[in-house]
Amino acid sequence: MKLVDHHRLDPITGLEDSKGLLFVDPDSAELTDLTGVRLLRCGVDTVRQLYRGMIRPQVLELFENPGTLVDFAGQRWHSGRVGRDSGYQYKLQNADLGFVLLIKNFNAKIDAIGPHLKIEVSPHAIDSLSPERLQARLDFYAAEVLSHIELNQCAVHIALDLQGWRPPADLVARMHCRARTHRDISGINEISWATKSSVYGRGETSMFGSANGIQLCLYNKTEQARSSDKLDYWQAVWRRRDSFDEGDPANYNPEQDVWRLELRYHHSIVQQFASGSVDINTGAAIDTTSFAAFAGHLDGLWRYGLNQFKYLSRPGVYEPIWTVMRDDVRVDIPADSLFDETHYKRYHKTSRGFSGKNVELFLGNFVSLLARERVGAKQAFKRLTEWECWPVIRDHYADKGMGERDLYKHIKALLEERHVRWGRAV
């Protein structure tokens, strides 16, 4: 069956418009208004670059004491071992830089040329470097790990962040992909093997497909970012990146949740996509061995993914939001002229960027130590306000309706409670 889209209309004139956000069903004439949908950003969320080569002997020395900090490639890294499920034996990680190096493939001999390196790149590193500069950094790290080095394919995750829409309760029933077998499992919330899909929590995360193919994930990015203390970073990105609608600086609404549609491509799928695609200018197959060579084709990869999963309003007809995601979105790629390597640090941590659990745990431990040393409330509060982290603590409690005077009283009450309950044993 050939699938069709709703007709797109200009919401003001009612005339057909290829970018209109008023949709009319081709048969029933039912209207769907998506004028409230705001596309915040579509970009590469993860890069995984694979290399073949022979591991340099000095690299293995970095893992003699797993769990320690080591010097590598002019930077400090955390060294360690990783589980066999990763396919690799060792790991070097620097979260500040945004790189994880997985080293020594379990299925290849350590003293032979093989697929011994995978470098995973975090969003903030991808966002701060052009594809060419990022590739140069990847190749530099790879050359420090391997000799006889060669590129061995890449894999990517592409993510679209949007507001003004959230997935409906019947999302799984209306999402179609090519899996065949069917099985139901209770215990998560819902798993449907007819679409290889799963729904977690309160319907805030849905996954379709498998990790070794194309996987589509739809989840509440605001909640996920807050739980991982990354909300401040993402809010800075959403504010900095204008929407695909031209020039609306107030596109992002911090009071509204952001939902993310993420397509995760295994490197084998990237290769299949390349094998079936031809550069219209040269007639040659697309080069996907490096991220830099592949970056110019990410728009095509995005639409390819959305054609593998089909979100339908009814049999044979795409849901209007799927049309918008497929046709209106362009993958955002940083350019050297716009960003430098420290751009991603140009935002400030706020109390709203995370759950506040760390603040409250700290304050409890802080008060317990002060009680042990018999420090009074006035001195305790004075020391707290002199600390560099005081603004975050103050703002966190302000969001809970507690001013500075209220916080002082809270600390005083906690100190008194500890003295009464524990006496001089604290």
Summary of the structure (lengths in Angstrom):
residues: 426
radius of gyration: 25.6
end to end distance: 73.7
largest distance: 81.7
contacts: 1237
relative contact order: 0.13
helix: 35%
strand: 28%
